[in-house]
Amino acid sequence: MSVDLPWFARATRKFGAPAAFAAALIMSVPGEIHLAKVAGWSSGFATLMPVCVSVYAASAAVMADVARRFDLPGRMSAQVGAVLALILAILAQDISHLIQLDYMGTSAVLVAAVSAIPGLVVAHLLHMGRGPRETAIEVEAPEVPEANEDGQLSLIDMETGEARRRGKRGRKPAVAPEEVQAAADRLKAEKVRVTGTTLAKALGVAPRTGTRYLGQVSADAEAAS
């Protein structure tokens, strides 16, 4: 189903959402860097903490959604991990600001918890990154026919597995006269008037082509009589 969104909805989707996403990531940087410094990392390494927290939370959410949509292995644990990643990102901001405003102090438990973040992130991303063992679907394909007398290969009807001759200039393969006559006979048996439109519908071709085939059927009937 196609929905024509108003211009402001399209603009919000195209520009507003990415801008809000970028602003949220930028605003989370100072708090997460401060939290990393509290845990004992130097300034250089502390600047990587936003990647381990906010960027990781966003990535985990996307990967969990993909796992759910395509029914990949570990989709349930991926969704649980994405929720935990979001909680981690929120708590990192809260704890950092509480420490900065002297509402709480650091502790051995806090240092140990923050120090464990990189390892947990790596483990969870590796878990979500694994894909299905088999990425291809095995199907039984019909044998490819040999080239006909004019050097052209026949096309394969995927429903019946029968070969049909390739039309000229890349057109849809022509329907055999016997098949056209059989379709016309079926319509007559069903007491349906044989017209170009009804014949085209029965053969799965365009109405214009059905009209051409109708002329072929009429000519064959006159020749037989």
GIZIQUI-V582707 format. One record per backbone hydrogen bond with DSSP energy under -0.5 kcal/mol. CO is the residue of the C=O (numbers start at 1). NH is the residue of the N-H. Records with the same first field share a line. If there is no record, write none. Layout:
CO=NH ; NH
//
This chain:
3=5
6=10
7=11
8=12
9=13
10=14
11=15 ; 16
12=17
15=19
16=20
17=21
18=22
19=23
20=24
21=25
22=26
23=27
24=28
25=29
26=29 ; 30
27=31
28=32
29=33
30=34
31=35
32=36
33=37
34=38
35=39
36=41
37=40
42=46
43=47
45=48
46=49
48=51 ; 52
49=53
50=54 ; 55
51=56
53=57
54=58
55=59
56=60
57=61
58=62
59=63
60=64
61=65
62=66
63=67
64=68
65=69
66=70
67=72
68=71
72=75
74=78
75=79
76=80
77=81
78=82
79=83
80=84
81=85
82=86
83=87
84=88
85=89
86=90
87=91
88=92
89=93
90=94
91=95
92=96
93=97
94=98
95=99
96=100
97=101
98=103 ; 104
99=102
107=111
108=112
109=113
110=114
111=115
112=116
114=117
116=120
117=121
118=122
119=123
120=124
121=125
122=126
123=127
124=128
125=129
126=130
127=130
133=135
136=138
139=141
148=151
152=148
153=166
155=157 ; 164
156=158
157=161
162=157
164=155
167=170
168=171
171=167
176=179 ; 180
177=181
178=182
179=183
180=184
181=185
182=186
183=187
184=188
185=189
186=190
187=192
188=191
193=195
195=199
196=200
197=201
198=202
199=203
200=204 ; 205
206=210
207=211
208=212
209=213
210=214
211=215
212=216
213=217
214=218
215=219
216=220
217=221
218=222
219=223
220=224
221=225
//
